[in-house]
Amino acid sequence: MIVYDIVLNGEIKETIKPRKNRLKEIYAYMQEQTKLMQAKYGENVRIKGRMVY
């Protein structure tokens, strides 16, 4: 499963776990979430993906 960490100033603020497994659906979902997270935390936000087994 792929999860995405929202990193602000080197600290993980929250983790997003997409419900869908298809890459096209995850991509569209994360594009939407990126805009929301930038509005919530500002422009200094990093989104890092990682695999969880």
CORCOR-V43456 format. One record per residue. N is the residue number from 0. RES is the residue in one letter. OMEGA is omega in degrees with one decimal (999 if undefined). Layout:
n=N res=RES omega=OMEGA
n=N res=RES omega=OMEGA
This chain:
n=0 res=M omega=178.0
n=1 res=I omega=173.7
n=2 res=V omega=-178.5
n=3 res=Y omega=177.3
n=4 res=D omega=174.2
n=5 res=I omega=-175.1
n=6 res=V omega=178.3
n=7 res=L omega=-178.6
n=8 res=N omega=177.4
n=9 res=G omega=-178.3
n=10 res=E omega=178.9
n=11 res=I omega=-179.4
n=12 res=K omega=177.8
n=13 res=E omega=-180.0
n=14 res=T omega=179.2
n=15 res=I omega=177.6
n=16 res=K omega=178.7
n=17 res=P omega=-179.4
n=18 res=R omega=-176.9
n=19 res=K omega=-179.9
n=20 res=N omega=-178.7
n=21 res=R omega=-174.8
n=22 res=L omega=178.8
n=23 res=K omega=179.4
n=24 res=E omega=177.5
n=25 res=I omega=-179.9
n=26 res=Y omega=179.8
n=27 res=A omega=179.7
n=28 res=Y omega=-177.9
n=29 res=M omega=173.6
n=30 res=Q omega=178.4
n=31 res=E omega=-178.7
n=32 res=Q omega=178.7
n=33 res=T omega=178.6
n=34 res=K omega=179.7
n=35 res=L omega=-178.9
n=36 res=M omega=176.6
n=37 res=Q omega=176.5
n=38 res=A omega=-177.2
n=39 res=K omega=-173.3
n=40 res=Y omega=-178.0
n=41 res=G omega=-174.6
n=42 res=E omega=-175.3
n=43 res=N omega=-176.5
n=44 res=V omega=172.8
n=45 res=R omega=175.9
n=46 res=I omega=-177.4
n=47 res=K omega=178.1
n=48 res=G omega=175.9
n=49 res=R omega=179.3
n=50 res=M omega=175.1
n=51 res=V omega=-178.7
n=52 res=Y omega=999
